[in-house]
Amino acid sequence: MSVSETVKKIIAEQAMLEPEDVTDASTLEDLGLDSLGLVECIFGIEEAFDIEVPFNANEPEKSDFDISSVASIVTAVESLVAAQS
């Protein structure tokens, strides 16, 4: 499973949607995810890829982790995974 597929699956689980309903252009808001859902997604991503996501839920605007869309989350995760290799 690709990084993109895995991230979309994690987000879909949190949003209680099917993975095919999660598109690159979707925002977490579009998918009905609130801040708690976002934190659960981050935990799921960290666990799935054994990475540490540089995201502070208390200060999301100060984060280097772009959560503006599903595509930006996938890109950020891909770069974290690559940096770990």
Summary of the structure (lengths in Angstrom):
residues: 85
radius of gyration: 11.6
end to end distance: 17.5
largest distance: 33.3
contacts: 224
relative contact order: 0.19
helix: 58%
strand: 0%
